[in-house]
């Protein structure tokens, strides 16, 4: 959702007001063209009054709704239309400025409001071709009717073209911006979850030692003959031990959290471990086949939330669209780390394969179509490369590569 700052509209209108005043004064007093001077000044003063009203509105709220923004732009369009009516109509060189509110609307407002404003602008252009106060430019100035009609149609076509052009590009920019915002939010949530997992693992690790000491003391107390003769004390000791065992079970559950990899004593991880963790997270009775293309023991990489989340999105997508198996090939060279993720599903659809990596592109309507987009941006922002395609067997394939300096320790 776009947020329109009222201050921007106010500043733009001030520029228009000063430009209109300078033009009116220059035409009336310098080049001596007879125009309805006072009437034109009144129209400009209406815009000044509207700007002061907008200033007080801004003090209450810096942003405005789409509807209010539309009416502000509509006022500017009508104000300019009346000025053009007083100063020669469509042949006024400044008639091109009627495009300005349309461009602003197309860039920020919904399509319906832009269509309405564009339609009103076109109606004003047509009216100004027939009804206006002519300028006295002398007998030597003759404008053929065919040129006037050509000017009208050119302005109408320009209004339509600019509105569509600006809206399409602004709409694309809005989608990407919104998708990136979702991406940042997802990463923030992932980091928060990782931090919780780190605290859980650290707590389980640190509390295990004092808890073992408690068990040793409790066992000694249970074996003490004098204490065993007192049934009440022994009952309390047994209860205390049962509660300690319960604490131990809770800590064991916390220690089994896969996100403990973020803990300081588990910062160094294997890519295959990250793949298994993400596969187990999304597995729906599918099989994971990891192909290791390296001779020595698998090197460890520095754990990063970005690669954890990127792999998670890609593997989730593979699990969802696979039939029985997800294949992951891991390959290390002297300079690079390669991953090749594929599944035995029907592959990427032909109608979306060229758009893969763009926001809001999905094989089905179940998700937002941001998984691959987010993964692609995360990998590329880390300095890696990602390539998505269908194999000869029409299976979906995702290839990822990183320079060793990015991941290796």
NORJOJO-V798834 format. One record per pair of residues at least 24 apart in sequence whose ideal C-beta (glycine too) atoms are under 10 Angstrom apart, sorted by the first residue. I is the first residue (numbers start at 1). GAP is how many residues later the second one is. Records with the same first field share a line. If there is no record, write none. Layout:
I->GAP + GAP
//
This chain:
1->65 + 173 + 176 + 177 + 180
2->61 + 64 + 67 + 105 + 106 + 107 + 108 + 168 + 169 + 171 + 172 + 175 + 176
3->59 + 60 + 61 + 105
4->58 + 59 + 60 + 61 + 62 + 64 + 65 + 66 + 68 + 69 + 100 + 103 + 104 + 105
5->53 + 57 + 58 + 59 + 64
6->48 + 49 + 51 + 52 + 53 + 54 + 55 + 56 + 57 + 58 + 62 + 63 + 66
7->47 + 48 + 51 + 55 + 56
8->96 + 100
9->42 + 45 + 49 + 55 + 59 + 60 + 63 + 64 + 67 + 92 + 95 + 99
10->40 + 41 + 42 + 43 + 44 + 45 + 47 + 48 + 62
11->40
12->39 + 60 + 64 + 88 + 89 + 92
13->34 + 35 + 37 + 38 + 41 + 59 + 62 + 63 + 66
14->33 + 34 + 37 + 41
16->28 + 31 + 35 + 60 + 63 + 64 + 81 + 84 + 85
17->27 + 28 + 30 + 31 + 33 + 34 + 62
18->26
19->25 + 75 + 78
20->24 + 27 + 59 + 60 + 63 + 67 + 74 + 77
21->24 + 26 + 27
23->60 + 64 + 69 + 70 + 71
24->59 + 62 + 63
27->60 + 61 + 65 + 108
32->104
33->54 + 55 + 102 + 103 + 104 + 105
34->99 + 101 + 102 + 103
35->48 + 51 + 52 + 53 + 98 + 100 + 101
36->47 + 49 + 50 + 51 + 97
37->49
39->43 + 44 + 46 + 47 + 48 + 94
40->42 + 43 + 45 + 46 + 47 + 93
42->40 + 44
43->35 + 36 + 37 + 38 + 39 + 40 + 42 + 43
44->35 + 39
46->29 + 32 + 33 + 36
47->28 + 29 + 32 + 33 + 36
50->25 + 26 + 29
66->39 + 42 + 43 + 44 + 46 + 47
67->42 + 43 + 46
69->35 + 36 + 39 + 40 + 44
70->31 + 35 + 38 + 39 + 40 + 42 + 43 + 44 + 46 + 47
71->42
72->29 + 32
73->27 + 28 + 29 + 30 + 31 + 32 + 35 + 36 + 40 + 41 + 44 + 47 + 48
74->27 + 31 + 39 + 42 + 43 + 46 + 47
75->26
76->24 + 25 + 28 + 41
77->24 + 25 + 28 + 40 + 41 + 43 + 44 + 47
78->42 + 43 + 46
80->41 + 44
81->39 + 40 + 42 + 43 + 44 + 46 + 47
82->42 + 46
84->40 + 41 + 43 + 44 + 48 + 49
85->39 + 42 + 43 + 46 + 47 + 48
86->46 + 47 + 49
87->45 + 46 + 47 + 48
88->40 + 44 + 45 + 46 + 47 + 48 + 49
89->36 + 38 + 39 + 40 + 41 + 42 + 43 + 44 + 45 + 46 + 59 + 62 + 63
90->34 + 35 + 36 + 37 + 38 + 39 + 40 + 42 + 58 + 59 + 61 + 62 + 65
91->37 + 38 + 41 + 43 + 44 + 46 + 50 + 52 + 56 + 57 + 60
92->36 + 40 + 43
95->29 + 30 + 33 + 56 + 57 + 60
96->55 + 58 + 59 + 62
98->24 + 26 + 27 + 30 + 57 + 60 + 61
99->56 + 59 + 60 + 62 + 63 + 64 + 67
100->62
102->56 + 57 + 58 + 60 + 61 + 64 + 65
103->56 + 59 + 60 + 62 + 63 + 64 + 67
104->62 + 66
105->58 + 61 + 62 + 65
106->56 + 57 + 58 + 59 + 60 + 61 + 62 + 63 + 64 + 65
107->56 + 59 + 60 + 62 + 63 + 64 + 66 + 67
108->58 + 59 + 62 + 66
109->58 + 61
110->57 + 61
111->52 + 53 + 56 + 57 + 60
114->49 + 50 + 52 + 53 + 56
115->45 + 48 + 49 + 52
117->42 + 46
118->38 + 41 + 42 + 44 + 45 + 46 + 49
119->40 + 41 + 44
121->34 + 35 + 38 + 39 + 42
122->30 + 33 + 34 + 35 + 37 + 38 + 41
123->33
124->31 + 35
125->26 + 27 + 28 + 29 + 30 + 31 + 33 + 34
126->26 + 27 + 29 + 30
128->24 + 27
129->24 + 26
172->186 + 187
175->183 + 184 + 185 + 198
176->182 + 183 + 184 + 197 + 201
177->182
178->181 + 182 + 190 + 192
179->179 + 180 + 181 + 189 + 190 + 191 + 194 + 195 + 198
180->179 + 190 + 193 + 194 + 197
182->177 + 186 + 188 + 191 + 192
183->126 + 176 + 187 + 190 + 191 + 192 + 193 + 194 + 195 + 198
184->190 + 193
186->123 + 126 + 127 + 184 + 185 + 188 + 192
187->118 + 119 + 121 + 122 + 123 + 187 + 190 + 191
188->117
189->120
190->69 + 115 + 116 + 118 + 119 + 122
191->71 + 114 + 115 + 117 + 118
192->113
193->64 + 66 + 69 + 112 + 116
194->65 + 66 + 67 + 68 + 69 + 109 + 111 + 114 + 115
195->64 + 67 + 110
196->61 + 63 + 66
197->57 + 60 + 61 + 62 + 63 + 64 + 65 + 66
198->59 + 61 + 62 + 63 + 64 + 65 + 66 + 68 + 69
199->55 + 58 + 60 + 61 + 63 + 64
200->51 + 53 + 54 + 55 + 56 + 57 + 59 + 60 + 63
201->50 + 53 + 54 + 55 + 56 + 57 + 58 + 59 + 60 + 61 + 62 + 63 + 64 + 65
202->52 + 53 + 58 + 60 + 61 + 62 + 63
203->47 + 48 + 51 + 52
204->44 + 46 + 47 + 48 + 49 + 50 + 51 + 52 + 53 + 56 + 59
205->46 + 49 + 50 + 55 + 58 + 59 + 60 + 61
206->45
207->40 + 41 + 43 + 44 + 47 + 48
208->40 + 43 + 44 + 47
211->33 + 34 + 36 + 37 + 40
212->32 + 36
214->26 + 27 + 29 + 30 + 33 + 34
215->26 + 29 + 30 + 33
217->24 + 27
218->24 + 26 + 27
258->50
259->46 + 49
261->42 + 47
262->41 + 42 + 43 + 46
263->40
266->37
267->33 + 34 + 35 + 36 + 37 + 142
268->31 + 32 + 33 + 34 + 35 + 141
269->31 + 32 + 33 + 34 + 35 + 38 + 39
270->27 + 28 + 29 + 30 + 31 + 60
271->27 + 28 + 29 + 30 + 36 + 40 + 57 + 59 + 61 + 66 + 68 + 129 + 131 + 136
272->26 + 56 + 58
273->25 + 27 + 28 + 30
274->27 + 29 + 30 + 33 + 34 + 36 + 37 + 38 + 41
275->36 + 37 + 39 + 40 + 51 + 53 + 55 + 64 + 66
276->39 + 52
277->31 + 34 + 35 + 38
278->30 + 31 + 32 + 33 + 34 + 35 + 36 + 37 + 38 + 40 + 41 + 50
279->32 + 33 + 36 + 37 + 39 + 40 + 47 + 49
280->35
281->31 + 34 + 35 + 38
282->30 + 31 + 33 + 34 + 35 + 36 + 37 + 38 + 44
283->32 + 33 + 36 + 43
284->35 + 36 + 38
285->34 + 39
286->32 + 33 + 34 + 36 + 37 + 38 + 39 + 40 + 57 + 58
287->35 + 37 + 38 + 39 + 40 + 57
288->27 + 30 + 31 + 34 + 37 + 38 + 39 + 40
289->36 + 37 + 38 + 39 + 40 + 53 + 55
290->36 + 37 + 38 + 39 + 40
291->36 + 37 + 38 + 39 + 40 + 49
292->36 + 37 + 38 + 39 + 40
293->36 + 37 + 38 + 39 + 40 + 45 + 47
294->36 + 37 + 38 + 39 + 43
295->37
296->36
298->32 + 34
299->33 + 38 + 105 + 108 + 109 + 110
300->107 + 108 + 109
301->36 + 101 + 103 + 105 + 106 + 107 + 108
302->104 + 105 + 106 + 107
303->104
304->74 + 78 + 102 + 103
305->73
306->68 + 69 + 71 + 72 + 73 + 75 + 76 + 78
307->32 + 68 + 71 + 72 + 75 + 77 + 93 + 95 + 99 + 100
308->70
309->65 + 66 + 69
310->61 + 62 + 64 + 65 + 66 + 67 + 68 + 69 + 70 + 71 + 72 + 74 + 76 + 90
311->28 + 30 + 64 + 67 + 68 + 87 + 89
312->59 + 62 + 63
313->57 + 58 + 59 + 60 + 61 + 62 + 63 + 65
314->25 + 27 + 57 + 58 + 60 + 61 + 62 + 65 + 72 + 74 + 82 + 84 + 86
315->26 + 28 + 60 + 83
316->51 + 55 + 59
317->24 + 26 + 28 + 31 + 45 + 46 + 50 + 54 + 55 + 58 + 71 + 79 + 81
318->24 + 25 + 26 + 27 + 77 + 78 + 79 + 80
319->24 + 26
320->25 + 43 + 44 + 46 + 47 + 51
321->24 + 25 + 26 + 27 + 42 + 43 + 74 + 75
322->24 + 73 + 74
327->68 + 70
328->70
329->68 + 70
331->70
332->72 + 76
333->68 + 71
334->70
335->68 + 69 + 70 + 73
336->48 + 49 + 65 + 66 + 67 + 68 + 69 + 70 + 71 + 72
337->47 + 63 + 64 + 65 + 66 + 67 + 69 + 70 + 71
338->47 + 61 + 62 + 63 + 64
339->40 + 45 + 47 + 59 + 60 + 61 + 62 + 63
340->47 + 51 + 57 + 58 + 59 + 60 + 61
341->47 + 55 + 56 + 57 + 58 + 59
342->48 + 49 + 51 + 53 + 54 + 55 + 56 + 57
343->52 + 53 + 54 + 55
344->49 + 51 + 52
345->49 + 50 + 51
346->44 + 48 + 49 + 50
347->42 + 43 + 44 + 46 + 47 + 48 + 49 + 50
348->24 + 40 + 41 + 42 + 46 + 47 + 48 + 49 + 50
349->41 + 47
350->40 + 44
353->35 + 36 + 37 + 43
356->30 + 31 + 32 + 33 + 40 + 42
357->29 + 30 + 31
363->33
372->26
375->25
376->24
382->24 + 25
383->24
//
